[in-house]
Amino acid sequence: MTLRLLGGEVSLRKWSKYHLYGCVGAFPYFGFQVYFPSRCTAFRRACAEGVFEAENVRALQLLCRPGSYMFDVGANLGLMALPVLRSVPDSRVISFEPSPNALPWLRKTVARSSIEDRWQLVEKAVSCAPGIIPFSVSAVTEGLYDGLLHTRRTDEARKVKVEVTTLDLQWERLGRPDLSVIKIDVEGGELDVLRGGQTCLSHARPFVLTEWCPLNLKAYGIPNESLFRFVREHGYLLYALPQMIPVTSCADLNLQMMRTESFLLTPRP
């Protein structure tokens, strides 16, 4: 039997999960309890997909080395961090999240996770320079789309001020640890995140899993050429996920961005 959720058909099991836990405000995920605002998009997607962004999650699990760090930039409810913490021995995750739509729930998930010693929440946005800047907040159910700028993927509810840090500042404060992978999903501000981590990228040489959505990038005025140039200038190779298709020119990038929003930066040997 199939039913509909998020505009697509899902199994009875997934449909039942949505209706059972949607009234509770918490659901089991990789052996942990994840807390969320009622009926939010992230929860609905997790129910519909089984594992939220499963292919990207699998990539993170494979790329994160035992005993190393992962930076989770744009953590939302922590759905990308928990699978890594569960499956990669002694891994540590630093989750960055400034949105008032996600923070109360993410704090609760971290506090009740039993792995607080390996999972740190930094309640800040990440960009190219530290400071205090405006942040666009959507309705609480649409917190996945919150970011420094309003990208028009959903309606803007209000503006708030948030503190901003950089990858380099956080990596230095941690004592320059072994950093194996960075996940960046900040609704269009991904290039500024990378620009604020150039020391970290050049010394730690982590893999970078990033979302590049054309609509989001348009709001920031970021041309695809700038993305491709940054990758090349910093000694990285670029692949389109999930098929790991090599992107060797800006023309390739333009083509792949018509098919996917997920890209992997791998340090050049």
Steps between C-alpha positions, in 0.01 A plus 500: 500500500631847414390842624609855423742722693674814373327456167634147440402146577639339815453168675245452775791472746639844408155657497426353843833626636413852389158496666618321815803714585370822348276543803780418745769745393780241505587197289761223515789545258818289491444400862442855626196716564475799266281789615324722248223760459171337409459404132820675393641432154814327630292248694267441206795437271662263750176300510457501122865414424566262790843659544520873441716558188613138520762517224669803656486337842672191362771717344563672835521167679759377250706822501515561874805323644481329842619738769476808278268800484212585271375859471123504438428850369127564487407216734126569531368209712823294492382242249836492320711491816335210685566228238872593502521502879325164513708321237850654509697399813619789718392756242421852619250738341481876536152608391449865405144630508370854570130471410244550779281255308746217561708591805256413783449154351862437409614601851261245644615226262866562583436519876308171505717313251744336747786604269543862610871433542525445122235741374535876546243759397625844393202735491637721225482543126814439295622736229814679375548731801384513864240750615132556569275509193132461400361152445188408303254281691211310343192355666602249767396204284725621216822545698697301241494813283630750758821682408689827498297616198140440397520271196123491434478122521237565765347807660712706739342539844749742660858616535716437805861583585741207536865462587730388221824306522735345242636153440854624561411654838329185623774269373768712667306511829483122501878482465511413130368144537479230234203616294394241244180645355292818492132498407363837387132569438422866573250591229729684260782622724723199445775687313536753783531210744787362291662843473505520878678165523792535263766433765309198622458370145866545411635329814240242608400412141151373590246371255212746451144388432297803395162597362498738204141593414466741203207687658691551825820605324306754295391675820868542591605604150742207477578389142597139439837622373587624850427160652709314245787750527514466879517121474786509251698778672501308828622170361176304505327272253125530453242224460124503451317266737366241533665347192842660571514655153821702453441872442800624306373829358246770571294362211494164679386673818220682319379168361520309828318774690201426279498146643619525861563742786756278677871536426816357654832682519788255540858612570725458199766232565 
